[in-house]
Amino acid sequence: MRQIALVQLGIGQVGGALAKMVRAQRQQIEQKLGLRLTYTAIADIDGLAWAENGLDEEQLDEIVQVKARGIADLPFGQPIGDLTGSWKPVRSGFAGFDDGILVDVTAADGMETFLEAALRRGWAAVLANKNPLVVPLPSYQRLMATAGRRLRYEATVGAGLPVIATLRTLLDTGDEVQRIEGCFSGTLGYLCHCLQEEMSFSAGVREAKALGYTEPDPREDLGGMDVARKALILARMLGHELELADVEVEALFPVKMAALSVEEFMATLGRLDGEYEHRIAAARARGRVLRYVAEVEGSCCKVGWREVGKEDLMAALRGPDNIVRFTTKRYKDNPLVIAGPGAGPEVTAAGLLGDILALAQQRD
Ligand SMILES: NC(=O)c1ccc[n+]([C@@H]2O[C@H](COP(=O)([O-])OP(=O)(O)OC[C@H]3O[C@@H](n4cnc5c(N)ncnc54)[C@H](OP(=O)(O)O)[C@@H]3O)[C@@H](O)[C@H]2O)c1
């Protein structure tokens, strides 16, 4: 049995689902894959629970169930401190483990420092957090050079959908990727659906917020930056040396609304209704619908509104689903399409677990 130590940063919606999934699948993973996954540490924003030989089932239960108190306040928790120096070298083996995998399930900035420290000591890493992949190019290139094939990040684009794995296979097998287009935001997908159903823009945003599809400040979704980060991750995989600032981003609200408080923003949203009504009506008159699309073609990377024909697969998207379309030398006349739920704790956790298992089976 190959013994794998897991260190998980973040135990929110997705991190909680992952911890439960690891526990639920443990027996099957042991029997079918010959891998034993053991959490040696789990951290939230300010607390850390760790045990060199592995947290026991009771402790894991308590972390997942009683998370509201914060890990630092658990009887076996401690303040998180600086983790940079705390990575035991995997190569020399530690506490009986054959390999160690760091899983970043936060949305925090600055995680690349921990990641690099861990990777340098032989750990592998799995990310749901996009931020380490959209840092300035020199830091990104250093991270990638340190990681080699020991860093996986399927859940950063399309949650559990196999977007990154598919692109990696296309590239590894020598295909030439000419264009990637996709709808990568469940929130904006839902909003498009509302607009199509003749709901006003402000009512659509309010409904998406009420359903928990938006961040507490909906501008984080409506600004387009989350989609821009995903587009940049894909563009960088293609080898384009782009910065986040190079991505052309069309926000769904004017710049002057960025300075408002959340309450003021929500209260003034109705002023945009007329403009969106007009856009939707104009698209409809042309037999088309509006979608918020990310596009990478050549070294051009942009995200924004696009009118698509009703026969286009993007037009068929419902609710918060995602879609991605790869046009390549091999998939030219009939592009390769992946579609399905692009958010949600369960599917995202499954994407992470898939990466963990792939790394755990990979010996280099
Ligand atoms: N939710 C989805 O459907 C989905 C889909 C695809 C990708 N993702 C990505 O998955 C990540 C997590 O999403 P989520 O929905 O689970 O978010 P969440 O519920 O807000 O959880 C984030 C977790 O990270 C912890 N955290 C924040 N900063 C930290 C730090 N510096 N060190 C250690 N822990 C830290 C938080 O601690 P506290 O609890 O103490 O605040 C919390 O436990 C994000 O990057 C998100 O973009 C999410």
The ligand as a MOL file (V3000), in Angstrom:
LIG
                    3D

  0  0  0     0  0            999 V3000
M  V30 BEGIN CTAB
M  V30 COUNTS 48 52 0 0 0
M  V30 BEGIN ATOM
M  V30 1 N -17.3340 26.7330 -4.8010 0
M  V30 2 C -17.1880 26.2530 -6.0370 0
M  V30 3 O -18.1360 25.7520 -6.6520 0
M  V30 4 C -15.8300 26.3120 -6.6900 0
M  V30 5 C -15.6680 25.7800 -7.9940 0
M  V30 6 C -14.3920 25.7840 -8.5710 0
M  V30 7 C -13.3260 26.3320 -7.8810 0
M  V30 8 N -13.5320 26.8800 -6.6330 0 CHG=1
M  V30 9 C -12.3850 27.4660 -5.9400 0
M  V30 10 O -12.1490 26.7120 -4.7600 0
M  V30 11 C -11.5890 27.5750 -3.7640 0
M  V30 12 C -12.4120 27.4360 -2.4870 0
M  V30 13 O -13.7600 27.7860 -2.7460 0
M  V30 14 P -14.8830 27.6710 -1.6090 0
M  V30 15 O -16.1680 27.9140 -2.2880 0
M  V30 16 O -14.6810 26.4320 -0.8280 0 CHG=-1
M  V30 17 O -14.4920 28.9280 -0.6900 0
M  V30 18 P -14.8160 29.1460 0.8740 0
M  V30 19 O -16.0200 28.3830 1.2650 0
M  V30 20 O -14.7490 30.6130 1.0770 0
M  V30 21 O -13.5540 28.4720 1.6140 0
M  V30 22 C -12.2630 28.9990 1.5860 0
M  V30 23 C -11.4660 28.3600 2.6980 0
M  V30 24 O -10.1110 28.8280 2.6260 0
M  V30 25 C -9.7010 29.2120 3.9400 0
M  V30 26 N -8.6010 30.1790 3.8220 0
M  V30 27 C -8.6270 31.4400 3.3290 0
M  V30 28 N -7.3940 31.9790 3.3760 0
M  V30 29 C -6.5610 31.0310 3.8870 0
M  V30 30 C -5.1830 30.9800 4.1970 0
M  V30 31 N -4.4080 32.0250 3.9530 0
M  V30 32 N -4.6600 29.8380 4.7140 0
M  V30 33 C -5.4550 28.7580 4.9450 0
M  V30 34 N -6.7910 28.7490 4.6910 0
M  V30 35 C -7.3280 29.8720 4.1700 0
M  V30 36 C -10.9390 29.7510 4.5900 0
M  V30 37 O -10.7730 29.7840 5.9910 0
M  V30 38 P -11.9350 30.3750 6.9740 0
M  V30 39 O -13.0180 29.3250 6.9270 0
M  V30 40 O -11.2660 30.4400 8.2890 0
M  V30 41 O -12.3390 31.6780 6.3860 0
M  V30 42 C -11.9640 28.7080 4.1150 0
M  V30 43 O -11.8740 27.5590 4.9360 0
M  V30 44 C -11.6090 28.9880 -4.3590 0
M  V30 45 O -10.3390 29.2910 -4.8880 0
M  V30 46 C -12.6370 28.8900 -5.4770 0
M  V30 47 O -12.4090 29.8180 -6.5170 0
M  V30 48 C -14.7450 26.8670 -6.0270 0
M  V30 END ATOM
M  V30 BEGIN BOND
M  V30 1 1 1 2
M  V30 2 2 2 3
M  V30 3 1 2 4
M  V30 4 1 4 5
M  V30 5 2 4 48
M  V30 6 2 5 6
M  V30 7 1 6 7
M  V30 8 2 7 8
M  V30 9 1 8 9
M  V30 10 1 8 48
M  V30 11 1 9 10
M  V30 12 1 9 46
M  V30 13 1 10 11
M  V30 14 1 11 12
M  V30 15 1 11 44
M  V30 16 1 12 13
M  V30 17 1 13 14
M  V30 18 2 14 15
M  V30 19 1 14 16
M  V30 20 1 14 17
M  V30 21 1 17 18
M  V30 22 2 18 19
M  V30 23 1 18 20
M  V30 24 1 18 21
M  V30 25 1 21 22
M  V30 26 1 22 23
M  V30 27 1 23 24
M  V30 28 1 23 42
M  V30 29 1 24 25
M  V30 30 1 25 26
M  V30 31 1 25 36
M  V30 32 1 26 27
M  V30 33 1 26 35
M  V30 34 2 27 28
M  V30 35 1 28 29
M  V30 36 1 29 30
M  V30 37 2 29 35
M  V30 38 1 30 31
M  V30 39 2 30 32
M  V30 40 1 32 33
M  V30 41 2 33 34
M  V30 42 1 34 35
M  V30 43 1 36 37
M  V30 44 1 36 42
M  V30 45 1 37 38
M  V30 46 2 38 39
M  V30 47 1 38 40
M  V30 48 1 38 41
M  V30 49 1 42 43
M  V30 50 1 44 45
M  V30 51 1 44 46
M  V30 52 1 46 47
M  V30 END BOND
M  V30 END CTAB
M  END
